[in-house]
Amino acid sequence: MALPPNRANSRWHWREESRRKNTFYLMSTALYPKLPTQTLERCDISCDLYVWSLMDTDNAYGRLKWALDWLQDREYIASDSPKCIGTLTVRQHVDRKNQRLELEIIPSEGETL
């Protein structure tokens, strides 16, 4: 998945933020055009951020907002609330040539993808 922009310390105009979010959504949908067969009501999510340089932990979690919203909009997960996402694990790696986001959705017991 494409790496969403770092929004943590940004103050964009609402139109600019909307444009960037739409671009991220379009890129992600182009990479994953097929909708899931079932929406997960409960899951864990593991994220690997491949970034230019390591970020603060709170900024890394904040950078995932659009990705989690996209998962909910595309009906991979029922919600991005703690009721649906049990554990959200974020790991950061430095990869200056191929910055990206890799997500793994781990269904809870009784759930299937």
KATATA-V767006 format. One record per backbone hydrogen bond with DSSP energy under -1.0 kcal/mol. NH is the residue of the N-H (numbers start at 1). CO is the residue of the C=O. E is the energy in kcal/mol with one decimal. If there is no record, write none. Layout:
# KATATA-V767006
<<NH CO E> <NH CO E>>
This chain:
# KATATA-V767006
<<10 7 -1.4> <17 13 -2.5> <18 14 -2.3> <19 15 -2.3> <20 16 -2.5> <21 17 -2.6> <22 18 -2.6> <23 19 -2.1> <24 20 -2.3> <25 21 -2.7> <26 22 -2.6> <27 23 -2.4> <28 24 -2.5> <29 25 -2.7> <30 26 -2.1> <31 27 -1.6> <32 28 -2.0> <40 76 -2.1> <43 84 -2.9> <44 106 -2.6> <45 87 -2.8> <46 104 -2.6> <47 89 -3.4> <48 102 -2.7> <49 91 -3.2> <50 100 -3.0> <51 93 -2.7> <60 56 -2.1> <61 57 -2.1> <62 58 -2.0> <63 59 -1.7> <64 61 -1.1> <65 62 -1.4> <68 64 -2.6> <69 65 -2.5> <70 66 -2.4> <71 67 -2.2> <72 68 -1.8> <73 69 -2.8> <74 70 -2.5> <75 72 -1.3> <76 71 -2.8> <77 71 -1.2> <78 40 -2.6> <84 81 -1.4> <85 81 -2.6> <86 43 -3.2> <89 45 -2.7> <91 47 -2.5> <93 49 -2.9> <95 51 -2.2> <100 50 -1.2> <101 1 -2.4> <102 48 -2.5> <104 46 -2.4> <106 44 -3.4> <108 42 -1.9> <111 108 -2.3>>
